């Protein structure tokens, strides 16, 4: 896709999921200066939004609503909200 050779179409659901994941990735890269950005999604998190579970699990199980909530949480940690 990045090289401009992909001719497929993405559904609105797929576009939303991709957008949220890119935002989560970018937010974590800005928030953490080390490899924590890559580890954070898999670590148990005590924030109420994650319910003492790994953020990636809540995003998988909760679908787009939880993905959006996770992105908003990361943006808030960065001071973006």
C-alpha positions in Angstrom: 0.0 0.0 0.0 2.7 2.4 1.0 4.5 1.8 -2.3 1.4 2.8 -4.2 0.9 -0.5 -5.9 -2.0 -1.9 -4.0 -5.3 -1.7 -5.9 -7.7 -3.2 -3.3 -10.5 -1.4 -1.5 -11.0 -1.2 2.2 -14.4 -1.1 3.8 -15.3 1.7 6.2 -14.8 -0.7 9.1 -11.3 -1.6 7.9 -10.4 2.1 7.4 -11.6 3.0 10.9 -9.6 0.2 12.4 -6.5 1.1 10.5 -6.9 4.8 11.4 -7.3 4.0 15.1 -4.3 1.6 15.2 -2.1 4.1 13.4 -3.2 6.7 15.9 -2.4 4.4 18.8 1.0 3.5 17.4 1.9 7.2 16.8 0.7 8.2 20.2 2.7 5.6 21.9 5.8 6.5 19.9 5.4 10.1 21.0 4.6 9.2 24.6 7.6 6.8 25.2 11.2 7.4 24.2 12.2 3.7 24.4 10.9 0.3 23.5 8.0 0.7 26.0 5.9 1.9 23.0 6.1 -1.6 21.5 5.6 -3.4 24.8 2.9 -1.2 26.3 -0.1 -2.7 24.4 0.7 -6.2 25.8 1.2 -5.2 29.4 -1.4 -5.5 32.1 -2.8 -2.0 32.7 -4.6 -0.8 35.8 -6.4 2.1 34.1 -10.2 1.7 34.4 -10.6 1.7 30.6 -8.6 -1.6 30.5 -9.9 -3.3 33.6 -6.5 -4.7 34.7 -6.0 -6.3 31.4 -3.6 -5.7 28.4 -4.9 -2.9 26.2 -4.5 -5.2 23.1 -6.9 -7.7 24.6 -9.5 -5.1 25.3 -9.2 -3.7 21.8 -9.6 -7.2 20.2 -12.5 -8.1 22.4 -14.2 -4.7 22.4 -13.9 -3.9 18.7 -13.9 -0.4 17.4 -15.5 1.2 20.5 -12.7 0.0 22.7 -10.1 0.8 20.1 -11.3 4.4 20.0 -11.4 4.5 23.8 -7.8 3.2 23.9 -6.7 5.9 21.5 -8.4 8.6 23.5 -6.7 7.3 26.6 -3.3 7.5 25.0 -4.0 10.9 23.6 -5.0 12.1 27.1 -1.8 10.7 28.6 0.1 12.7 26.1 -1.9 15.8 27.0 -3.7 15.8 23.7 -7.2 16.1 25.3 
